Amino acid sequence: MIYTLEQIEQKYKEVDKMKEPTRTNQLVILMNLLEQQYRTFKLDPSADFMETEEVKLYKKISNARVFQED
């Protein structure tokens, strides 16, 4: 199933309310979805590419993750 950016954004809002570590794990799943469906990962992205709505959402989700060290 192909998800719209609006659907992914809505899912992000739902996931953001979850408790860790489930929250971060679900955020990674959303990032993977954006990479697969919208090709948000590039090795040498242009400035224009970095300003697309899908990349902005990807960054927002990525920055929301919590990394805990043991």
Secondary structure, DSSP 4 states (H G I P E B T S, - for coil): -PPPHHHHHHHHHHHTTSPTTHHHHHHHHHHHHHHHHH----SS--HHHHTSHHHHHHHHHHHH------
